[in-house]
Amino acid sequence: KDTIINGKIVMRDGKITTINELEVIKKTKNLASKLWKRLYLRKDYLNLWV
């Protein structure tokens, strides 16, 4: 199925056409990795479950 918003096809056959999904996944994984490293260095997150 296709989704059209304001005359622009934003999804075709269940795939988003306006962004590169693989690039978003790659960037998200990279940012998540950096965040976990920062949290580990601070170790503040350990107190959340104590």
C-alpha positions as CSV (number, residue, x, y, z in Angstrom):
1,K,0.0,0.0,0.0
2,D,1.1,3.5,-0.7
3,T,0.7,6.6,1.5
4,I,0.5,10.1,0.0
5,I,0.7,13.2,2.1
6,N,0.1,16.6,0.5
7,G,0.6,15.0,-2.9
8,K,3.9,13.4,-2.1
9,I,4.4,9.7,-1.9
10,V,5.9,9.1,1.6
11,M,5.5,5.3,1.7
12,R,5.3,2.8,-1.2
13,D,4.7,-0.9,-0.6
14,G,5.4,-0.5,3.1
15,K,8.7,1.2,2.6
16,I,9.4,4.8,3.6
17,T,10.5,6.8,0.5
18,T,11.4,10.1,2.1
19,I,14.4,8.9,4.2
20,N,17.1,6.3,4.0
21,E,16.1,3.8,6.7
22,L,19.4,2.0,6.7
23,E,21.3,5.3,7.3
24,V,18.9,6.2,10.2
25,I,19.5,2.8,11.8
26,K,23.3,3.2,11.4
27,K,23.3,6.6,13.0
28,T,20.9,5.5,15.8
29,K,23.1,2.6,16.7
30,N,26.2,4.8,16.7
31,L,24.5,7.4,19.0
32,A,23.2,4.7,21.3
33,S,26.7,3.2,21.6
34,K,28.1,6.6,22.5
35,L,25.4,7.2,25.0
36,W,26.0,3.8,26.8
37,K,29.7,4.6,26.9
38,R,29.1,7.9,28.5
39,L,26.7,6.4,31.0
40,Y,29.2,3.7,31.8
41,L,32.0,6.2,32.4
42,R,29.7,8.2,34.8
43,K,28.1,5.1,36.4
44,D,25.3,7.3,37.5
45,Y,22.8,5.0,35.9
46,L,23.8,2.2,38.3
47,N,22.0,4.1,41.1
48,L,18.7,4.1,39.2
49,W,18.1,0.4,40.1
50,V,19.4,0.4,43.7
